[in-house]
């Protein structure tokens, strides 16, 4: 039971994640990626003619809806049947840093005091959830793909735009984690 | 033929690596899918969702740990995922393996755009703030984190905004 109720090490999680790429290719020559769905959903809702970005036949990408639905379902299955139990292992540097910034509950892997519906009224919630979510959508669409599409599939097929985008993901992430997150936690 | 017209109407050259039906070099996919194919896509999605939870890819604190350069867990996870994907792509291409329906497997070519740089940095900051990219946000909302559904709505708003201002962006 230890395997099912504890986090999987990288050498199990990583290769399983990587297998997604050949599986999608073998089923129907489909690219791994999860941000195109935002564009499809907008294309369904938005009827404005001037915005050409949303003028295409999204019904040709119906596979994407099944795939994304599966990801949500997979999250639900893992959380209910085989959740990660026990204390999260975190580097002492981060434990000290976040303790100092007022975060005490590390049990869920996510600071619940910030990431909840009531928290959306606070500055932390507005920045981390609302602004962060906005940036994920805007940025990954501007880059033409997301962490799965560019970082995993794109880099694996040595697609130059994907390698550049992936490097930029980490530049952005470094800035966010080093400067923006501690700043917001400190000020609020 | 239809695809070509769509591409011309879209104005800017297509840089969306995730939407095959928009690529010039791609023939029309066979949608709608038979239910068995649809089910396979769902199952691959389920695999991704489970791995994201069990591999702690959806953990905000683990993501901070990676960006603070204090842990190799997630970089090794992504690195080994890329390696497995790379090896499988090489095998598929060398053996000229086809899809289950007997179609060719190939990739469209894409050019580097300014969006790769600017959008990449913006999405990277978003990754560190929310603790996940789009796939991880979907998996998180699946675990019952309703608040991540709000983040996903905001990602849709971001996409909406991008579509609205796209022609005036570099």
Interface residues (C-beta under 8 A of the other chain):
Chain A: X7 X8 X9 X10 X11 X12 X13 X14 X15 X16 X17 X18 X19 X20 X21 X22 X23 X24 X25 X26 X27 X28 X29 X30 X31 X32 X33 X34 X35 X36 X37 X38 X39 X41 X42 X46 X51 X52 X53 X54 X55 X56 X57 X59 X60 X61 X62 X63 X66 X67 X68 X69 X70 X71 X72 X73 X74 X75 X76 X77 X78 X79 X82 X83 X84 X88 X90 X91 X93 X94 X98 X106 X109 X110 X111 X115 X116 X117 X119 X120 X125 X127 X128 X129 X130 X131 X132 X133 X134 X135 X136 X137 X138 X139 X140 X141 X142 X143 X144 X145 X146 X147 X148 X149 X150 X151 X152 X153 X154 X155 X156 X157 X158 X159 X160 X161 X162 X164 X165 X166 X167 X168 X169 X170 X171 X172 X173 X174 X175 X176 X177 X178 X180 X181
Chain B: X2 X6 X9 X10 X11 X15 X16 X17 X18 X19 X20 X21 X22 X28 X29 X30 X31 X32 X33 X37 X38 X39 X40 X41 X42 X43 X44 X45 X46 X47 X48 X49 X50 X51 X52 X53 X54 X55 X56 X57 X58 X59 X60 X61 X62 X63 X64 X65 X66 X67 X68 X70 X71 X72 X73 X74 X76 X77 X78 X79 X80 X81 X82 X83 X84 X85 X86 X88 X89 X91 X92 X97 X99 X100 X101 X103 X104 X105 X106 X107 X110 X111 X112 X113 X115 X116 X117 X118 X119 X120 X121 X122 X123 X124 X125 X126 X127 X128 X129 X130 X131 X132 X133 X134 X135 X136 X137 X138 X139 X140 X141 X142 X143 X144 X145 X146 X147 X148 X150 X151 X152 X153 X154 X155 X156 X157 X158 X159 X160 X161 X162 X163 X164 X166 X167 X169
